Amino acid sequence: MNKRQAIKILSGILGLSVSLAAPAAAQTTIRYAHVGSEGDIQHWYADEFAKRVEKRAEGRIKIQVFPNSQLGGASETVDGVRSGAIPLAHHEFGSLTRLLPEIGAFAAPFIYRDGTHAMAATDPNKSEVMKEISDKLVKQANVRIIGRLYRGARQMTAKMAVYSPSDLKDKRFRGVPLPLWTTMIKGMGAIPTPVEVAELPTALMTGLVIGQENPLTMINANKLYEVQTHAMLTGHMQNVLPVFINERTWQSIPERDRAILGEVAAEVGEETLRLGLDAEVRLIDELKQKGMTFITEKDGLKVDEFRKSVAAQVNTDFPSWKPLMERIAAIQ
């Protein structure tokens, strides 16, 4: 064998080895935004979702989580997902009303019997009414709901004891900067004062507002017990947050990986229900030890008065929601 033949054979062997080498798997990176603090159950959801998706997709998908309003508040988050600037996020159903007004019915106060009912009604895979609304959202706003998570029942806190809507008359009370919250706070008897969650501790400390409402997990994680003395167990909302993705981003993901995203979203969502229900029990004692006084119906809290007053305001401000609310309430 001469030198030229040897080089030719060696080149052939090297060419074959290159052709047989497996190509590097392309990785899709998806930014995931939310407004919750890192101690909140909603951040646990986002972080756990990211870890499990990356593992099950064997590195083909990487989720980068941006908590604590790093990519903007509620409005910026929703607009970002619609445009594709933010591919993936979660927030209140009420925040999606800027894209599809009737979707706010899923966040209506006092609509759910409990957390289990709320999660069943908002399941994008099993709830017919949720699937119907999600399809509408895709067509009208280029946004798809792929999951949901449970934060717990929203409870009221204040720098004073509150027993009925009359106790909040002429008092400035924080609401999420969304129309539904303005309606609800009005129904509770107070003056609605929109404050972004990142600014809430300061607003409470300075007296801009005398109170707010949130799940106990958020109240504890954000140390609101340092600026609030009383917690009223109104349970006025079962706080379920939709997880939504830009439709172009969704369609750009291979079908097998879309299946993984949906599977993990459902799985981790169900885990938040268990964690949220457990935390609600545990946190009452924990927050009492941190100085908060709890007021329940046994202590004279008039939950029925809040329910009737808020329902009347919702029916006045959102009359078109009634048929949808009836369908949601009827889900078993």
C-alpha positions as a Markdown table, in Angstrom:
| # | Residue | x | y | z |
|---|---|---|---|---|
| 1 | Met | 0.0 | 0.0 | 0.0 |
| 2 | Asn | 1.5 | 3.3 | -1.1 |
| 3 | Lys | 1.2 | 6.6 | 0.9 |
| 4 | Arg | -1.6 | 8.0 | -1.3 |
| 5 | Gln | -3.8 | 4.9 | -0.8 |
| 6 | Ala | -3.2 | 4.9 | 3.0 |
| 7 | Ile | -4.3 | 8.6 | 3.2 |
| 8 | Lys | -7.4 | 7.8 | 1.1 |
| 9 | Ile | -8.4 | 4.9 | 3.3 |
| 10 | Leu | -7.8 | 7.0 | 6.5 |
| 11 | Ser | -9.9 | 9.8 | 5.1 |
| 12 | Gly | -12.8 | 7.4 | 4.4 |
| 13 | Ile | -12.6 | 6.0 | 7.9 |
| 14 | Leu | -12.7 | 9.5 | 9.4 |
| 15 | Gly | -15.6 | 10.6 | 7.2 |
| 16 | Leu | -17.6 | 7.5 | 8.2 |
| 17 | Ser | -17.0 | 8.2 | 11.9 |
| 18 | Val | -18.2 | 11.8 | 11.5 |
| 19 | Ser | -21.3 | 10.8 | 9.6 |
| 20 | Leu | -22.1 | 8.2 | 12.3 |
| 21 | Ala | -21.7 | 10.7 | 15.2 |
| 22 | Ala | -25.0 | 11.8 | 16.7 |
| 23 | Pro | -25.8 | 15.5 | 16.1 |
| 24 | Ala | -26.0 | 17.6 | 19.2 |
| 25 | Ala | -29.6 | 18.0 | 20.4 |
| 26 | Ala | -31.0 | 21.5 | 19.8 |
| 27 | Gln | -32.0 | 23.2 | 23.0 |
| 28 | Thr | -35.1 | 25.4 | 23.2 |
| 29 | Thr | -34.9 | 28.1 | 26.0 |
| 30 | Ile | -38.2 | 29.5 | 27.3 |
| 31 | Arg | -38.4 | 32.4 | 29.6 |
| 32 | Tyr | -41.1 | 32.1 | 32.3 |
| 33 | Ala | -42.3 | 35.2 | 34.1 |
| 34 | His | -44.4 | 35.7 | 37.3 |
| 35 | Val | -44.9 | 38.3 | 39.9 |
| 36 | Gly | -44.6 | 36.2 | 43.0 |
| 37 | Ser | -41.7 | 36.3 | 45.5 |
| 38 | Glu | -39.3 | 33.4 | 45.8 |
| 39 | Gly | -40.9 | 32.3 | 49.1 |
| 40 | Asp | -44.3 | 32.0 | 47.6 |
| 41 | Ile | -45.8 | 28.7 | 46.5 |
| 42 | Gln | -46.2 | 30.1 | 43.0 |
| 43 | His | -42.5 | 30.3 | 42.7 |
| 44 | Trp | -42.1 | 26.8 | 43.9 |
| 45 | Tyr | -44.4 | 25.8 | 41.1 |
| 46 | Ala | -42.5 | 27.6 | 38.4 |
| 47 | Asp | -39.1 | 26.3 | 39.7 |
| 48 | Glu | -40.3 | 22.7 | 40.0 |
| 49 | Phe | -42.0 | 22.9 | 36.6 |
| 50 | Ala | -38.7 | 24.1 | 35.0 |
| 51 | Lys | -36.6 | 21.4 | 36.7 |
| 52 | Arg | -39.0 | 18.5 | 35.7 |
| 53 | Val | -39.5 | 19.7 | 32.1 |
| 54 | Glu | -35.7 | 19.9 | 31.5 |
| 55 | Lys | -35.2 | 16.5 | 33.0 |
| 56 | Arg | -38.0 | 14.7 | 31.1 |
| 57 | Ala | -37.1 | 16.4 | 27.8 |
| 58 | Glu | -33.5 | 15.3 | 28.4 |
| 59 | Gly | -32.2 | 18.8 | 28.0 |
| 60 | Arg | -34.1 | 19.7 | 24.8 |
| 61 | Ile | -36.0 | 22.4 | 26.7 |
| 62 | Lys | -34.7 | 24.8 | 29.3 |
| 63 | Ile | -37.0 | 27.0 | 31.3 |
| 64 | Gln | -35.6 | 30.2 | 32.7 |
| 65 | Val | -37.8 | 31.5 | 35.6 |
| 66 | Phe | -38.0 | 35.2 | 36.3 |
| 67 | Pro | -39.9 | 35.8 | 39.6 |
| 68 | Asn | -40.8 | 38.9 | 41.6 |
| 69 | Ser | -42.0 | 41.0 | 38.6 |
| 70 | Gln | -38.5 | 41.0 | 37.1 |
| 71 | Leu | -40.0 | 41.1 | 33.6 |
| 72 | Gly | -42.9 | 43.5 | 34.6 |
| 73 | Gly | -46.1 | 43.6 | 36.6 |
| 74 | Ala | -49.4 | 42.0 | 35.7 |
| 75 | Ser | -50.2 | 44.1 | 32.6 |
| 76 | Glu | -46.7 | 43.8 | 31.2 |
| 77 | Thr | -46.6 | 40.1 | 31.7 |
| 78 | Val | -49.9 | 39.5 | 29.9 |
| 79 | Asp | -49.0 | 41.8 | 27.0 |
| 80 | Gly | -45.6 | 40.2 | 26.8 |
| 81 | Val | -47.0 | 36.7 | 26.4 |
| 82 | Arg | -49.5 | 37.9 | 23.8 |
| 83 | Ser | -46.7 | 39.5 | 21.7 |
| 84 | Gly | -44.2 | 36.7 | 22.4 |
| 85 | Ala | -41.7 | 38.9 | 24.1 |
| 86 | Ile | -42.4 | 36.7 | 27.2 |
| 87 | Pro | -43.0 | 33.2 | 26.0 |
| 88 | Leu | -44.5 | 31.7 | 29.2 |
| 89 | Ala | -46.1 | 33.0 | 32.4 |
| 90 | His | -48.7 | 32.6 | 35.1 |
| 91 | His | -50.9 | 35.2 | 36.8 |
| 92 | Glu | -54.5 | 35.7 | 37.8 |
| 93 | Phe | -57.4 | 34.8 | 35.5 |
| 94 | Gly | -58.5 | 38.4 | 36.1 |
| 95 | Ser | -55.4 | 39.7 | 34.4 |
| 96 | Leu | -56.3 | 37.8 | 31.2 |
| 97 | Thr | -59.6 | 39.8 | 30.9 |
| 98 | Arg | -57.6 | 42.4 | 28.8 |
| 99 | Leu | -57.4 | 39.6 | 26.2 |
| 100 | Leu | -60.7 | 37.9 | 26.7 |
| 101 | Pro | -63.2 | 39.6 | 29.1 |
| 102 | Glu | -65.3 | 36.6 | 30.1 |
| 103 | Ile | -62.3 | 34.6 | 31.3 |
| 104 | Gly | -62.4 | 36.7 | 34.5 |
| 105 | Ala | -65.4 | 34.6 | 35.6 |
| 106 | Phe | -62.9 | 31.9 | 36.6 |
| 107 | Ala | -61.6 | 34.3 | 39.3 |
| 108 | Ala | -65.0 | 35.5 | 40.5 |
| 109 | Pro | -65.2 | 35.9 | 44.3 |
| 110 | Phe | -67.1 | 33.1 | 46.2 |
| 111 | Ile | -67.7 | 31.1 | 43.0 |
| 112 | Tyr | -65.9 | 27.9 | 44.2 |
| 113 | Arg | -66.9 | 25.5 | 47.0 |
| 114 | Asp | -63.2 | 24.8 | 47.9 |
| 115 | Gly | -59.8 | 24.3 | 46.4 |
| 116 | Thr | -60.6 | 20.9 | 44.8 |
| 117 | His | -63.6 | 22.4 | 43.0 |
| 118 | Ala | -61.5 | 25.3 | 41.8 |
| 119 | Met | -58.8 | 23.1 | 40.4 |
| 120 | Ala | -61.3 | 20.8 | 38.7 |
| 121 | Ala | -63.1 | 23.7 | 37.0 |
| 122 | Thr | -59.9 | 25.2 | 35.7 |
| 123 | Asp | -58.3 | 22.0 | 34.4 |
| 124 | Pro | -57.4 | 22.8 | 30.7 |
| 125 | Asn | -57.4 | 19.1 | 29.9 |
| 126 | Lys | -60.6 | 17.9 | 31.6 |
| 127 | Ser | -62.9 | 20.8 | 32.2 |
| 128 | Glu | -65.1 | 21.4 | 29.2 |
| 129 | Val | -65.8 | 25.0 | 30.1 |
| 130 | Met | -62.1 | 25.7 | 30.6 |
| 131 | Lys | -61.2 | 24.0 | 27.3 |
| 132 | Glu | -63.8 | 26.1 | 25.5 |
| 133 | Ile | -62.5 | 29.3 | 26.9 |
| 134 | Ser | -58.8 | 28.4 | 26.3 |
| 135 | Asp | -59.6 | 27.7 | 22.6 |
| 136 | Lys | -61.3 | 31.1 | 22.4 |
| 137 | Leu | -58.2 | 32.7 | 24.0 |
| 138 | Val | -55.9 | 31.0 | 21.4 |
| 139 | Lys | -58.1 | 32.3 | 18.5 |
| 140 | Gln | -58.5 | 35.8 | 19.8 |
| 141 | Ala | -55.3 | 36.6 | 21.6 |
| 142 | Asn | -52.6 | 34.0 | 20.5 |
| 143 | Val | -52.3 | 32.8 | 24.1 |
| 144 | Arg | -52.9 | 29.2 | 25.3 |
| 145 | Ile | -53.6 | 28.0 | 28.8 |
| 146 | Ile | -51.5 | 24.8 | 29.5 |
| 147 | Gly | -51.9 | 24.4 | 33.3 |
| 148 | Arg | -52.9 | 26.0 | 36.6 |
| 149 | Leu | -51.6 | 26.1 | 40.1 |
| 150 | Tyr | -53.3 | 26.6 | 43.5 |
| 151 | Arg | -52.1 | 29.2 | 46.0 |
| 152 | Gly | -54.8 | 28.8 | 48.6 |
| 153 | Ala | -57.9 | 30.7 | 49.6 |
| 154 | Arg | -57.4 | 34.5 | 49.6 |
| 155 | Gln | -58.0 | 36.0 | 53.0 |
| 156 | Met | -58.3 | 39.6 | 54.1 |
| 157 | Thr | -55.7 | 41.4 | 56.4 |
| 158 | Ala | -55.8 | 44.8 | 57.9 |
| 159 | Lys | -54.4 | 47.1 | 60.6 |
| 160 | Met | -57.7 | 46.7 | 62.4 |
| 161 | Ala | -60.4 | 44.1 | 63.1 |
| 162 | Val | -62.9 | 43.8 | 60.3 |
| 163 | Tyr | -66.2 | 42.0 | 60.7 |
| 164 | Ser | -68.5 | 43.3 | 57.9 |
| 165 | Pro | -68.4 | 45.6 | 54.9 |
| 166 | Ser | -69.5 | 48.5 | 57.0 |
| 167 | Asp | -66.2 | 48.3 | 58.9 |
| 168 | Leu | -64.4 | 49.2 | 55.6 |
| 169 | Lys | -66.5 | 52.2 | 54.7 |
| 170 | Asp | -64.3 | 55.1 | 53.5 |
| 171 | Lys | -61.1 | 53.0 | 54.1 |
| 172 | Arg | -58.5 | 52.7 | 51.4 |
| 173 | Phe | -57.9 | 49.0 | 50.7 |
| 174 | Arg | -55.4 | 47.5 | 48.3 |
| 175 | Gly | -56.6 | 45.7 | 45.2 |
| 176 | Val | -54.7 | 43.9 | 42.5 |
| 177 | Pro | -54.5 | 46.5 | 39.6 |
| 178 | Leu | -57.2 | 44.8 | 37.6 |
| 179 | Pro | -60.9 | 45.7 | 37.1 |
| 180 | Leu | -62.2 | 42.6 | 38.9 |
| 181 | Trp | -60.4 | 43.5 | 42.1 |
| 182 | Thr | -61.7 | 47.1 | 41.9 |
| 183 | Thr | -65.2 | 45.5 | 41.8 |
| 184 | Met | -64.5 | 43.1 | 44.6 |
| 185 | Ile | -63.0 | 45.7 | 46.9 |
| 186 | Lys | -65.9 | 48.0 | 46.2 |
| 187 | Gly | -68.3 | 45.1 | 47.1 |
| 188 | Met | -66.3 | 44.6 | 50.3 |
| 189 | Gly | -67.3 | 48.2 | 51.3 |
| 190 | Ala | -63.8 | 49.8 | 50.9 |
| 191 | Ile | -62.2 | 52.3 | 48.5 |
| 192 | Pro | -60.3 | 50.2 | 45.9 |
| 193 | Thr | -56.6 | 51.3 | 45.7 |
| 194 | Pro | -54.6 | 49.5 | 43.0 |
| 195 | Val | -51.1 | 48.6 | 44.2 |
| 196 | Glu | -48.6 | 46.3 | 42.4 |
| 197 | Val | -47.5 | 43.3 | 44.6 |
| 198 | Ala | -43.9 | 44.5 | 44.6 |
| 199 | Glu | -45.0 | 47.8 | 46.2 |
| 200 | Leu | -47.5 | 46.3 | 48.7 |
| 201 | Pro | -45.3 | 46.1 | 51.9 |
| 202 | Thr | -44.4 | 49.8 | 51.5 |
| 203 | Ala | -48.0 | 50.8 | 50.8 |
| 204 | Leu | -49.1 | 49.0 | 54.0 |
| 205 | Met | -46.3 | 50.4 | 56.0 |
| 206 | Thr | -46.9 | 54.0 | 55.0 |
| 207 | Gly | -50.6 | 53.8 | 55.4 |
| 208 | Leu | -51.4 | 54.4 | 51.7 |
| 209 | Val | -53.8 | 51.4 | 52.3 |
| 210 | Ile | -55.0 | 49.9 | 55.6 |
| 211 | Gly | -55.3 | 46.4 | 54.3 |
| 212 | Gln | -55.1 | 43.9 | 51.5 |
| 213 | Glu | -56.1 | 40.3 | 50.6 |
| 214 | Asn | -54.0 | 37.4 | 49.6 |
| 215 | Pro | -53.5 | 33.7 | 50.3 |
| 216 | Leu | -51.8 | 32.9 | 53.7 |
| 217 | Thr | -48.8 | 31.6 | 51.8 |
| 218 | Met | -48.1 | 35.0 | 50.2 |
| 219 | Ile | -48.9 | 36.8 | 53.5 |
| 220 | Asn | -46.2 | 34.8 | 55.2 |
| 221 | Ala | -43.7 | 34.7 | 52.4 |
| 222 | Asn | -43.8 | 38.5 | 52.0 |
| 223 | Lys | -43.8 | 39.1 | 55.8 |
| 224 | Leu | -47.0 | 41.1 | 55.8 |
| 225 | Tyr | -47.4 | 40.2 | 59.4 |
| 226 | Glu | -44.9 | 42.9 | 60.1 |
| 227 | Val | -47.3 | 45.6 | 58.8 |
| 228 | Gln | -50.7 | 44.0 | 59.4 |
| 229 | Thr | -52.3 | 43.1 | 62.8 |
| 230 | His | -55.5 | 41.2 | 61.8 |
| 231 | Ala | -56.4 | 38.4 | 59.4 |
| 232 | Met | -60.0 | 37.8 | 58.5 |
| 233 | Leu | -60.8 | 34.3 | 57.2 |
| 234 | Thr | -63.2 | 35.3 | 54.5 |
| 235 | Gly | -62.0 | 32.8 | 52.0 |
| 236 | His | -63.5 | 35.0 | 49.3 |
| 237 | Met | -61.4 | 33.5 | 46.4 |
| 238 | Gln | -59.9 | 30.1 | 45.8 |
| 239 | Asn | -56.8 | 31.5 | 44.2 |
| 240 | Val | -56.0 | 29.4 | 41.1 |
| 241 | Leu | -53.6 | 30.9 | 38.6 |
| 242 | Pro | -53.5 | 29.9 | 35.0 |
| 243 | Val | -50.2 | 29.0 | 33.3 |
| 244 | Phe | -50.2 | 30.4 | 29.8 |
| 245 | Ile | -47.9 | 30.4 | 26.8 |
| 246 | Asn | -47.6 | 32.3 | 23.5 |
| 247 | Glu | -49.2 | 30.3 | 20.8 |
| 248 | Arg | -46.4 | 30.8 | 18.3 |
| 249 | Thr | -43.9 | 29.5 | 20.9 |
| 250 | Trp | -46.2 | 26.6 | 21.6 |
| 251 | Gln | -46.5 | 25.6 | 18.0 |
| 252 | Ser | -42.7 | 25.9 | 17.5 |
| 253 | Ile | -42.1 | 23.2 | 20.1 |
| 254 | Pro | -42.1 | 19.6 | 18.8 |
| 255 | Glu | -45.2 | 17.6 | 19.7 |
| 256 | Arg | -43.5 | 15.2 | 22.0 |
| 257 | Asp | -42.1 | 18.1 | 24.1 |
| 258 | Arg | -45.5 | 19.9 | 24.1 |
| 259 | Ala | -46.8 | 16.7 | 25.7 |
| 260 | Ile | -44.1 | 16.9 | 28.4 |
| 261 | Leu | -44.9 | 20.5 | 29.1 |
| 262 | Gly | -48.6 | 19.7 | 29.5 |
| 263 | Glu | -48.0 | 16.6 | 31.6 |
| 264 | Val | -45.6 | 18.4 | 34.0 |
| 265 | Ala | -47.9 | 21.5 | 34.3 |
| 266 | Ala | -50.8 | 19.2 | 35.4 |
| 267 | Glu | -48.7 | 17.1 | 37.7 |
| 268 | Val | -47.0 | 20.0 | 39.6 |
| 269 | Gly | -50.4 | 21.9 | 39.6 |
| 270 | Glu | -52.0 | 19.0 | 41.5 |
| 271 | Glu | -49.1 | 19.0 | 44.0 |
| 272 | Thr | -49.7 | 22.7 | 44.7 |
| 273 | Leu | -53.3 | 21.9 | 45.7 |
| 274 | Arg | -52.0 | 19.5 | 48.4 |
| 275 | Leu | -49.3 | 21.9 | 49.5 |
| 276 | Gly | -51.7 | 24.8 | 49.6 |
| 277 | Leu | -54.3 | 23.0 | 51.6 |
| 278 | Asp | -51.7 | 21.8 | 54.1 |
| 279 | Ala | -50.1 | 25.3 | 54.3 |
| 280 | Glu | -53.4 | 26.9 | 55.1 |
| 281 | Val | -53.8 | 24.9 | 58.3 |
| 282 | Arg | -50.1 | 25.2 | 59.3 |
| 283 | Leu | -49.8 | 28.9 | 58.6 |
| 284 | Ile | -52.7 | 30.0 | 60.9 |
| 285 | Asp | -50.7 | 28.9 | 63.9 |
| 286 | Glu | -47.4 | 30.2 | 62.5 |
| 287 | Leu | -48.9 | 33.6 | 61.8 |
| 288 | Lys | -50.5 | 33.7 | 65.2 |
| 289 | Gln | -47.1 | 33.2 | 66.7 |
| 290 | Lys | -45.8 | 36.1 | 64.6 |
| 291 | Gly | -48.4 | 38.4 | 66.2 |
| 292 | Met | -51.4 | 38.3 | 63.9 |
| 293 | Thr | -54.9 | 38.0 | 65.4 |
| 294 | Phe | -57.3 | 35.8 | 63.4 |
| 295 | Ile | -61.0 | 36.5 | 63.1 |
| 296 | Thr | -63.4 | 33.8 | 61.9 |
| 297 | Glu | -67.2 | 33.4 | 61.6 |
| 298 | Lys | -67.2 | 32.1 | 65.2 |
| 299 | Asp | -65.7 | 35.4 | 66.3 |
| 300 | Gly | -68.4 | 37.4 | 64.5 |
| 301 | Leu | -67.0 | 37.7 | 61.0 |
| 302 | Lys | -70.0 | 38.2 | 58.7 |
| 303 | Val | -68.9 | 36.2 | 55.6 |
| 304 | Asp | -72.5 | 36.1 | 54.2 |
| 305 | Glu | -72.6 | 39.8 | 54.2 |
| 306 | Phe | -69.4 | 40.0 | 52.3 |
| 307 | Arg | -70.7 | 37.3 | 49.9 |
| 308 | Lys | -73.9 | 39.1 | 49.1 |
| 309 | Ser | -72.4 | 42.5 | 48.8 |
| 310 | Val | -69.6 | 41.4 | 46.5 |
| 311 | Ala | -71.9 | 39.2 | 44.4 |
| 312 | Ala | -74.2 | 42.2 | 43.8 |
| 313 | Gln | -71.2 | 44.4 | 42.7 |
| 314 | Val | -69.9 | 41.6 | 40.4 |
| 315 | Asn | -73.4 | 41.2 | 38.8 |
| 316 | Thr | -73.6 | 45.0 | 38.3 |
| 317 | Asp | -70.1 | 45.4 | 36.8 |
| 318 | Phe | -69.9 | 42.1 | 34.8 |
| 319 | Pro | -73.5 | 41.1 | 33.9 |
| 320 | Ser | -72.4 | 39.0 | 30.9 |
| 321 | Trp | -70.5 | 36.7 | 33.2 |
| 322 | Lys | -73.6 | 35.1 | 34.8 |
| 323 | Pro | -74.1 | 32.2 | 32.4 |
| 324 | Leu | -70.4 | 31.2 | 32.6 |
| 325 | Met | -70.3 | 31.6 | 36.3 |
| 326 | Glu | -73.3 | 29.2 | 36.6 |
| 327 | Arg | -71.6 | 26.6 | 34.5 |
| 328 | Ile | -68.4 | 26.9 | 36.6 |
| 329 | Ala | -70.3 | 26.6 | 39.9 |
| 330 | Ala | -72.1 | 23.5 | 38.7 |
| 331 | Ile | -68.9 | 21.5 | 38.0 |
| 332 | Gln | -68.5 | 18.6 | 40.3 |
